[in-house]
Amino acid sequence: MDITNLFGFAVQQALGPTAIIYCLAAIGLNIHFGYTGLLNFGQAGFMLVAGYSIGGAVTIFGSSLWVGTVVGLLLCVGLALLLGVPTLRLRADYLAIVTIAAAEIIRQTVGAAAFSDTFGGQDGITDFIPGFRAANPYNGPIDLGIVSWGAYDAWVMTVGWALVAVCCVIVWLLMRSPWGRVLKSIREDENAVRSLGKNVYSYKMQALIIGGVIGGLAGFMTSLRSAAVGPSFFATDVTFFAYTALLIGGAARVLGPVLGAIVFWFLINFFGSFFSQATSGPDPLIPSWIMDSSQASIMRFILVGLGLMLLMIFRPQGILGDRRELAIDAR
């Protein structure tokens, strides 16, 4: 087993397109949960709406990716309004239930056989990115020694990390403004904010919309990464992986989701490759009576989950977090 190759592969994945997707999704959840105290368990729903928008704009309506991008962002705003209007005046658990249910309803609907002619059923939509491929400025793979990426992955990463940087700057500016301070106050004690004459419901709705739109950007990157979009790309575990990245990096910190997504996806890939190689070959490092290759595939989730538990015990604020940000009254 070559540890150097394992480390290089994990670093390559930790900086690659999939890590960018979780990073953007976690940035959106940071606005919801970290700064406002909103429990959104349906971030995958925002991602799906946006991802299918750019695919459908090209394959169904014969339009461009730019039109699909605008439509996707508007649909994310509409979804946030649809979810927030009936729930944001209630307790946080109602929002959590509604968002996770809505995300699954949307996913099952687009994957249904009745809409297969439009959305492709479980196979999804393909062949909608020739214009994006044509704009690729890279003529060959990018090799940095220990890590390398193909020309298309490098192009997706360039766009993705640029979006991450823009989103981080926007969040930083918003949270330093009076608007951002109101959000933090709502997280701490919304009754006190309401007593000062602030429209708590309006601020919550604005936060839900902004976080959902950033989640939509993660959906765009999902479609561009795979050059396809399907219902299996937006399962419930996508939202919980994004929450894991947020908790690892530290909620209510601008760079918390970024660091968390990199660390999370590095560990997932490092442990996955390690146990896969350790249980394969004629003379495996781990004997089959202890663990076989099928069991090894879930060890990465067990170890990362154990690490997350220990992090919550010994440093619940995350790597970059602050204990003062833990006084979350999510209502």
Secondary structure as UniProt FT lines:
FT   HELIX           3..14
FT   HELIX           17..29
FT   HELIX           30..35
FT   HELIX           43..59
FT   TURN            60..61
FT   HELIX           65..87
FT   TURN            88..89
FT   HELIX           92..110
FT   HELIX           113..115
FT   HELIX           116..119
FT   HELIX           121..123
FT   STRAND          125..126
FT   HELIX           130..134
FT   STRAND          142..143
FT   STRAND          148..149
FT   HELIX           151..175
FT   HELIX           178..195
FT   TURN            196..197
FT   HELIX           200..226
FT   STRAND          228..229
FT   HELIX           231..234
FT   HELIX           236..249
FT   TURN            251..252
FT   TURN            254..255
FT   HELIX           256..278
FT   TURN            288..290
FT   HELIX           293..296
FT   TURN            297..298
FT   HELIX           299..314
FT   TURN            316..317
FT   HELIX           323..326
//
